[in-house]
């Protein structure tokens, strides 16, 4: 099959090319997919897209017009796709449901430890010959209560890591994971969970129900000084409400790998430009905020699995083995 690969970086070219044992024609484009760039898929049977490609009805219409029948997402989340439009246009949408839950869970833990022990500040202090400890006081993770919102593949791995560290793990998920309950995770109703947690980590998908799950009201219910970690999707958090929460010290620590407006920023080098996003700029002013640019998935193991499953999805589609594709629709 001929596949237009959008938003491709050097590492995508490397890993997808290595996994392309079936000899598909991969045409790499640096541009993100949108209504205009969709024309680049001319003559292609499929497109391969990532988290910030815009696969709304308008883009999908252009793709369908050019004969594209498969959107092979090289990510787990599919909130960037208008699934109703895809269905109406007869476009199959495939994804990579579980390339490495460990990559994301370990990154979430990294953010927790970095914030708690102020590692981001300590690193620079030592480089300036400042070996004072003022302002670097942390807390033991042992016996702290950590809430995991969404105990799917990533949330479950994180829960197990935290149980191993001696944390009390509580969770909210409409689907209870019995294995976690047996290991000591306590599931609570969504409204009950906020007031009990010292740390809250978000691992549910972005849907209309979870959009702005963290907002002025839910923040009010949280403990003062709570640590909030988001490696899920930016839209899970109302960023303006969170900035107010940081200013009032309701939020004591904030670790983000995703951001509501990240499509305009992440994955590109803008170091020679002026930052135009005032909300993001405000977040950067807080010493108790750590932000990474959607890199939680970015491990060798995850890229290998993403490339392998993406190419397998494309091959199964080409061979009409629709039941073997990791399908969204
Ligand atoms: P998953 O499908 O295995 O798990 C999601 C869990 O969320 C499920 O158990 C589901 O029941 C639960 N859920 C659904 N609606 C919920 C709600 N309203 N409240 C609480 N829980 C709810 O997905 P996963 O592989 O664990 O990934 C979780 C999310 O992490 C993805 O949707 C994606 O947005 C994000 N993600 C981020 C990165 C990154 O690099 N930062 C990488 C991969 C995935």
Boltz pocket constraint, residues with backbone or C-beta under 6 A from the ligand:
constraints:
  - pocket:
      binder: B
      contacts: [[A, 76], [A, 77], [A, 97], [A, 98], [A, 101], [A, 104], [A, 149], [A, 150], [A, 151], [A, 152], [A, 153], [A, 154], [A, 155], [A, 172], [A, 173], [A, 174], [A, 175], [A, 202], [A, 203], [A, 204], [A, 205], [A, 206], [A, 209], [A, 210], [A, 231], [A, 232], [A, 233], [A, 257], [A, 258], [A, 294], [A, 295], [A, 296], [A, 297], [A, 298]]
      max_distance: 6.0
